[in-house]
Amino acid sequence: MTTNLPVATEIIPVVLQLQPAMSTTGYAYAMTNDQFYEFCQLNRDFRIERNAVGELMIMPPTGSETDQHNFDIIVQLGIWTKQDGTGW
């Protein structure tokens, strides 16, 4: 019998710094919401987020480990609700 042990994994985004390279005449450049939307549309294969200071974060795709983890959570929740009697 094989025992699977949980493996802690951390998903770390790639953070792109836009300043000062994207500044114009020394002033901070801020991508507008429309420009950010267009940028995301041009790069649909990536999960792109923008934080409060304007950094762009390219989030890595979730893989089979995340899928399995989510499945395990759903199964455990289903078993608990049936045992508890308060679920579906």
N, C-alpha and C positions, 0 to 999 in steps of 0.2 A: 504494500500500500504506500502510495506517495503522499506526502504531506506538503501542501503549498503554504509557505510562510508569506505574510504580507510584506511587501517591499515599499518603503517610503520613497516616493519620487516627488520631486519638485519641478514644476514647469516654470522656467524662467524666460521672460520675454526678452527680445532684442530691443534695446532702447536706442532710438535715433535722436541725436542732438541736432537741432536745426540752427542754433545760434552759436557763433556769430556768422557762420557761412551764409545763412539765408537773410542776413540783415541788409538793409539798404541804407546807405550813407550813415552808418553808425547807429541807426535806430533799430530796435528789436523788430524782427519780422514775425508777424502772427498770421498763421494760416486761418483764413475765414472758414466758417462752417461750410459754405458752398465749395471752397477749394478742397477742404478735407473730404467732403462727400465725393467730389470728382476724383480725388486721389485714390480713395477706397474703391471706387467703381473701376478705375484703371488697374487695380491690383486685387481683383476679386478672390484670387486663390489664397490670400493671406487674411488672417484675423488681425485687423489693425485697430488700435485704440489710441486715444489722445488724452493725456492727463492734464491737470490744472495748470501746469507750468508750460504747456505746449509741446512736451516731448511726445514723439510718436513711438508707440510700442507695438512691435510685431510679435504677436502671440503665436507660439508653436501650436501646430494642430494636435488635437487629442488623438490618442491612438488606442490600440486594443486594451492596454492596461486600464485606461480610463473607462472604456466601455465595460470591461469586466467588473471594475469597482462599482460603477453605477448599477449594473445588473445585480451584484451581490447586495447592495443597499435595498433595492426594490424587493428582492426575494425575502430578505430579513424583515422588511416592513410588512410584507404580505403574511408571512408566518406569524409575526407578532399580532397583527390585527385579527387573524383567525383564532389564535389562542386566547387573546384578550376578550374576544367577542364584541368589541366595539367597532370593528371595521365594517367592511361591506357586508 
